[in-house]
């Protein structure tokens, strides 16, 4: 058994390592911005690869233009993209193919204010907004569950030091906003504020595949006010989108989404961390998409049965773990899940009982393993990041995260089966400083 001073030294060394990883990634981004090479890198003498935020910024410019009703037309997106590349990045190149922007219309509408700023300022404001909102939502959940200020701060450090979060910020993706919305839903759910929880669930529809799955607990537990709030906010988002883009654009969107996922290799299906990724490596891309879509639908029905038969009647601790099982099932079966989308799981880590690495005495084995895996996750994810530097690994990186998520799913199931063994003083309904709704 290690002495307390030795445990403290090990914890300090590990947290220093995580902090160095987070600072190192941030330094790399700042350095690339300073050298004006952050938004793109050369892939050949006359070819370039751009981060995703360039497409988001271009979409925002389209929303502000008279061509907004054609925002899903390839020619419209390509013209806006080339204008951004030429005018904002100063690159004299004619891009002839881009991944067709397929986000929901209300997400494109959200991008308009950011397109009013110069690209660099817009990217910085976008990143800070995502970091700030997701950080606040996680902080509120952690404090709600009775964690100390020091523990909460170290938890956020571990999130910032994980590779999915670094990829998210580097690429300018939108998953931090999904995490913020999910955090709002969970925080409000356990406070018993169904109206606010419904707003959070509706805002998760920026990526609808997650909102659909996370509606299952509300349906099974008959949280009708939550669902009504979601429907109201969702209707408002659709209505605003119809006013901006036109009804025709909204009606045609589902067919366009399916066609893009089916035919455009620029969605990088072989890099996905859901079941679609490994399937796309070993079989035809179209067949892999169809199989993953079927598995997504079957999983949704299976989860509904799970909630109706068991989870909806379970203890608050089991409900929290069932939330994690629901989200992880979605991440594993969704036809579109990339590495940066895994940051959403941080909200689940925040609501399930856990302790620091050496303070797990008296906890059931499943919760001991859970606590230690969550502490070590930044290092595990960084190890997979190192594989991206090995040219031969390529698409195997996505498979690596898929395997990790499968292991986390198995761990969540173990937690659910062990929850009744958790002592009363470590349960969230005892630790939490605010009321928790049954």
C-alpha positions in Angstrom: 0.0 0.0 0.0 1.5 3.3 -1.0 1.8 6.0 1.6 -0.2 9.2 1.3 2.8 11.4 0.4 3.7 9.0 -2.4 0.1 8.9 -3.7 0.1 12.7 -3.7 3.3 12.7 -5.7 2.0 10.3 -8.3 -1.2 12.3 -8.7 0.7 15.5 -9.1 3.0 14.0 -11.7 0.1 12.5 -13.6 -2.0 15.8 -13.6 1.1 17.7 -14.6 1.5 15.3 -17.6 -2.2 15.9 -18.5 -1.7 19.6 -18.2 1.4 19.5 -20.4 -0.6 17.6 -23.0 -3.4 20.1 -23.0 -1.0 23.1 -23.0 1.0 21.4 -25.8 -2.0 21.0 -28.0 -3.0 24.6 -27.3 0.5 25.8 -28.1 0.5 24.0 -31.4 -2.8 25.7 -32.4 -1.5 29.1 -31.4 1.8 28.5 -33.2 0.0 27.4 -36.4 -2.3 30.4 -36.2 0.8 32.7 -35.8 2.4 31.1 -38.9 -0.9 31.3 -40.8 -1.0 27.6 -41.4 -3.8 26.5 -38.9 -6.7 26.6 -41.3 -5.0 24.6 -44.0 -2.0 22.4 -44.8 -0.6 21.5 -48.2 -1.3 18.0 -49.5 0.6 18.5 -52.7 2.2 21.2 -54.8 -1.1 22.8 -55.7 -3.5 21.0 -53.3 -4.6 21.9 -49.8 -6.6 20.4 -46.9 -8.7 22.7 -44.7 -10.1 22.4 -41.2 -13.9 22.0 -40.8 -14.4 25.5 -39.5 -13.6 26.9 -43.0 -16.7 25.1 -44.2 -18.8 26.4 -41.3 -17.6 30.0 -41.9 -18.4 29.7 -45.6 -21.9 28.4 -44.7 -22.4 31.3 -42.4 -21.5 33.7 -45.3 -24.1 31.9 -47.5 -26.8 32.4 -44.8 -26.0 36.1 -44.9 -26.3 36.2 -48.8 -29.2 36.1 -51.2 -28.3 32.5 -52.1 -29.4 31.2 -48.6 -32.3 29.3 -50.1 -29.7 27.2 -52.1 -27.5 26.5 -49.2 -27.5 22.7 -49.8 -26.6 23.1 -53.5 -23.0 22.0 -54.1 -22.3 24.8 -56.5 -23.4 27.4 -53.9 -21.3 25.8 -51.1 -18.3 25.5 -53.4 -18.5 29.2 -54.5 -18.7 30.3 -50.9 -15.8 28.0 -49.9 -13.6 29.3 -52.7 -14.4 32.9 -51.7 -13.3 32.2 -48.1 -10.1 30.5 -49.3 -9.2 33.4 -51.5 -10.4 36.4 -49.5 -9.9 35.2 -45.9 -6.9 32.9 -46.2 -5.2 34.6 -49.2 -4.7 31.4 -51.0 -4.8 31.7 -54.8 -6.3 28.2 -55.4 -9.5 27.0 -57.0 -10.9 24.2 -54.9 -13.0 21.9 -57.1 -14.4 19.5 -54.5 -15.4 19.9 -50.8 -17.5 17.7 -48.5 -21.0 18.9 -49.0 -22.3 20.6 -45.8 -25.1 18.5 -44.5 -25.8 20.0 -41.1 -29.4 20.7 -40.1 -30.7 24.1 -41.3 -30.9 25.6 -37.8 -27.2 24.9 -37.2 -26.4 26.8 -40.4 -28.5 29.7 -39.1 -26.5 29.7 -35.9 -23.3 30.3 -37.9 -24.5 33.6 -39.4 -23.3 35.8 -36.5 -19.9 34.2 -36.6 -19.6 35.0 -40.3 -19.8 38.7 -39.6 -16.3 38.6 -38.2 -13.0 38.0 -39.9 -12.2 34.3 -40.1 -9.5 34.3 -37.5 -11.5 36.3 -34.9 -14.6 34.2 -35.8 -12.7 30.9 -35.1 -11.4 32.2 -31.8 -14.8 33.4 -30.6 -16.4 30.1 -31.8 -13.8 28.1 -29.9 -14.1 30.1 -26.7 -17.9 30.0 -26.8 -17.8 26.2 -27.1 -15.2 25.8 -24.4 -17.0 28.2 -22.1 -20.5 26.7 -22.5 -19.4 23.1 -22.3 -17.1 23.9 -19.3 -19.9 25.7 -17.4 -22.4 22.8 -18.0 -19.9 20.2 -16.7 -19.0 22.4 -13.7 -22.7 22.7 -12.8 -23.2 18.9 -13.0 -20.1 18.2 -10.9 -21.1 20.7 -8.2 -24.7 19.3 -8.3 -23.2 15.9 -7.5 -21.3 17.1 -4.5 -17.8 17.1 -5.9 -15.3 19.6 -4.5 -14.0 22.6 -6.3 -10.6 21.0 -6.7 -12.0 17.7 -8.0 -14.3 19.6 -10.5 -11.3 21.7 -11.7 -9.2 18.6 -12.2 -12.0 16.9 -14.0 -12.2 19.7 -16.5 -8.5 19.6 -16.9 -8.7 15.9 -17.8 -11.5 16.7 -20.4 -9.3 19.4 -21.9 -6.3 17.0 -22.0 -8.2 14.3 -23.9 -7.5 13.8 -27.6 -11.2 14.0 -28.7 -11.4 17.5 -27.2 -8.2 18.6 -28.7 -9.3 17.4 -32.1 -12.6 19.2 -31.6 -10.9 22.6 -31.0 -8.2 22.1 -33.6 -10.8 21.4 -36.3 -13.3 24.0 -35.1 -16.1 21.4 -34.9 -19.4 21.9 -33.1 -19.5 19.0 -30.6 -18.6 21.3 -27.7 -22.1 22.9 -28.2 -23.7 19.4 -28.2 -21.9 18.7 -24.9 -23.2 22.0 -23.5 -26.7 21.2 -24.5 -26.5 17.7 -23.1 -25.1 19.1 -19.9 -28.0 21.5 -19.6 -30.4 18.6 -20.1 -28.8 16.4 -17.5 -28.3 19.1 -14.9 -32.0 20.2 -15.3 -33.2 16.6 -15.4 -31.8 15.8 -12.0 -33.0 19.1 -10.6 -36.5 18.3 -11.7 -36.7 21.3 -14.1 -38.2 19.6 -17.1 -38.7 22.8 -19.1 -35.0 23.6 -19.1 -34.1 19.9 -19.7 -36.4 19.9 -22.8 -34.6 23.0 -24.1 -31.3 21.2 -23.7 -32.6 18.1 -25.5 -34.0 20.3 -28.4 -30.6 22.1 -28.8 -28.9 18.7 -29.1 -30.8 18.4 -32.4 -27.8 20.2 -34.0 -26.8 16.5 -34.4 -30.3 14.8 -34.4 -28.9 11.3 -33.9 -28.1 12.1 -30.3 -31.3 14.0 -29.5 -33.4 11.0 -30.8 -31.6 8.5 -28.5 -31.7 10.8 -25.4 -35.4 11.3 -25.8 -35.9 7.6 -24.9 -35.4 8.1 -21.1 -38.0 11.0 -21.1 -40.5 8.9 -23.0 -40.0 5.8 -20.8 -40.2 7.9 -17.6 -43.2 9.8 -18.9 -41.6 13.2 -18.5 -44.2 14.8 -20.7 -43.4 18.4 -19.7 -39.8 17.8 -20.9 -41.0 16.4 -24.2 -43.4 19.2 -24.6 -40.7 21.8 -24.0 -38.5 19.9 -26.6 -41.3 19.9 -29.1 -42.0 23.6 -28.6 -38.3 24.6 -29.0 -37.9 22.2 -31.9 -40.9 23.7 -33.7 -39.4 27.1 -33.1 -36.1 26.1 -34.6 -37.8 24.6 -37.7 -40.0 27.7 -38.1 -37.0 30.0 -38.0 -35.2 27.8 -40.5 -38.2 27.9 -42.8 -38.3 31.7 -42.7 -34.5 31.9 -43.5 -34.1 29.1 -46.1 -37.6 28.4 -47.3 -40.0 25.5 -46.8 -38.7 23.7 -49.9 -35.1 23.6 -48.5 -36.4 21.9 -45.3 -38.5 19.4 -47.2 -35.6 18.4 -49.4 -33.1 18.1 -46.6 -33.6 14.5 -45.5 -33.1 13.1 -49.0 -30.0 15.2 -49.5 -28.6 14.0 -46.2 -29.0 10.4 -47.1 -27.6 10.9 -50.6 -24.5 12.7 -49.2 -23.8 10.1 -46.6 -24.2 7.4 -49.3 -22.0 8.8 -52.1 -19.6 11.4 -50.7 -16.3 9.9 -49.5 -15.4 13.2 -48.0 -17.5 12.4 -44.9 -14.6 10.0 -44.1 -16.6 6.9 -43.2 -13.5 4.8 -42.7 -12.4 7.2 -39.9 -15.6 7.0 -38.0 -15.6 5.6 -34.4 -19.0 4.0 -34.6 -19.6 0.5 -36.1 -19.8 2.2 -39.5 -16.0 2.9 -39.4 -14.8 -0.8 -39.2 -17.5 -1.9 -41.6 -16.5 0.7 -44.1 -12.9 -0.6 -44.0 -13.8 -4.2 -44.8 -16.8 -3.8 -47.2 -18.5 -1.6 -49.7 -19.2 1.9 -48.3 -22.9 1.8 -49.3 -23.4 -1.5 -47.6 -21.6 -0.4 -44.5 -23.9 2.7 -44.3 -27.1 0.5 -44.7 -26.0 -2.0 -42.0 -25.0 0.7 -39.5 -28.4 2.5 -40.1 -30.3 -0.7 -39.5 -28.2 -1.3 -36.3 -29.0 2.2 -35.1 -32.7 1.6 -35.5 -32.6 -1.8 -33.8 -30.6 -0.3 -30.9 -33.1 2.5 -30.5 -35.9 -0.1 -30.1 -33.8 -2.2 -27.8 -33.1 0.7 -25.6 -36.7 1.7 -25.4 -37.5 -1.8 -24.2 -34.6 -1.6 -21.7 -35.9 1.7 -20.2 -39.5 0.6 -20.1 -38.8 -2.8 -18.4 -36.0 -1.8 -16.1 -34.3 1.6 -16.1 -37.4 3.7 -15.7 -38.2 1.9 -12.4 -34.6 1.8 -11.1 -32.8 3.8 -8.5 -31.5 7.3 -9.3 -28.0 5.9 -9.5 -29.1 3.3 -12.1 -30.9 5.9 -14.0 -27.7 7.9 -14.4 -25.8 4.8 -15.6 -28.7 4.0 -18.0 -28.2 7.5 -19.4 -24.6 6.5 -20.1 -25.6 3.2 -21.7 -28.1 5.1 -23.9 -25.5 7.7 -25.1 -22.8 5.1 -25.7 -25.2 2.9 -27.7 -25.9 5.9 -29.9 -22.1 6.7 -30.3 -21.4 3.0 -31.3 -24.3 2.6 -33.7 -24.8 6.1 -35.2 -24.1 6.2 -39.0 -22.1 9.4 -38.3 -19.8 9.6 -35.3 -16.3 11.0 -35.5 -13.6 11.2 -32.8 -14.5 14.8 -31.8 -18.1 13.7 -31.0 -16.8 11.5 -28.2 -16.4 14.7 -26.0 -20.2 14.4 -25.4 -19.5 11.4 -23.1 -17.8 13.8 -20.6 -21.3 14.7 -19.3 -21.9 11.0 -18.5 -18.6 10.8 -16.7 -19.7 13.8 -14.6 -23.1 12.3 -13.5 -21.9 8.7 -12.6 -20.4 8.3 -9.1 -16.6 8.3 -9.2 -13.7 9.2 -7.0 -10.0 10.0 -7.5 -7.6 7.2 -8.4 -6.5 6.3 -4.8 -9.7 7.2 -3.0 -11.9 4.3 -4.0 -11.9 2.3 -0.8 -15.2 0.8 0.0 -16.6 1.1 -3.6 -17.7 -2.0 -5.6 -15.1 -3.2 -8.0 -17.0 -1.9 -11.0 -17.0 1.6 -9.6 -13.3 1.3 -8.7 -12.5 0.4 -12.4 -14.8 3.2 -13.7 -13.1 5.8 -11.5 -9.6 4.8 -12.6 -10.5 4.5 -16.3 -12.0 8.0 -16.2 -8.9 9.3 -14.6 -6.6 7.6 -17.1 -8.7 8.4 -20.2 -6.6 11.4 -21.3 -3.5 9.3 -21.3 -5.3 6.4 -23.1 -6.7 8.8 -25.8 -3.2 10.5 -26.2 -1.7 7.0 -26.8 -4.1 6.6 -29.7 -3.3 10.1 -30.9 0.3 9.0 -31.2 -0.8 6.4 -33.7 -1.9 9.2 -36.0 1.8 10.1 -36.3 2.5 6.6 -37.7 1.7 6.8 -41.4 0.8 3.1 -41.6 -1.9 3.3 -39.0 -4.3 5.7 -40.9 -7.8 4.5 -40.5 -6.9 2.2 -37.6 -7.1 5.2 -35.3 -10.9 5.3 -35.6 -11.0 1.5 -34.9 -8.9 2.1 -31.8 -11.5 4.5 -30.3 -14.3 2.2 -31.4 -12.7 -0.6 -29.4 -12.3 1.7 -26.4 -16.0 2.7 -26.6 -17.0 -1.0 -26.7 -15.0 -1.5 -23.5 -16.7 1.5 -21.9 -20.0 0.0 -22.9 -19.1 -3.2 -21.2 -18.0 -1.3 -18.1 -21.3 0.7 -18.0 -23.3 -2.6 -18.1 -21.1 -3.8 -15.2 -21.8 -0.6 -13.3 -25.5 -1.0 -13.8 -25.5 -4.5 -12.5 -23.4 -3.4 -9.5 -25.2 -0.2 -8.6 -27.1 -1.8 -5.7 -23.8 -2.6 -4.0 -22.8 1.1 -3.8 -22.8 2.4 -0.3 -25.2 5.1 0.6 -22.6 7.8 1.2 -21.3 7.5 -2.4 -24.6 7.6 -4.2 -25.4 10.8 -6.1 -28.7 11.2 -4.3 -26.8 11.6 -1.1 -23.7 13.5 -2.5 -25.7 16.0 -4.5 -26.4 19.4 -2.9 -29.6 19.9 -4.9 -32.8 17.8 -5.2 -32.8 14.9 -7.7 -36.0 13.9 -9.4 -37.0 10.3 -9.4 
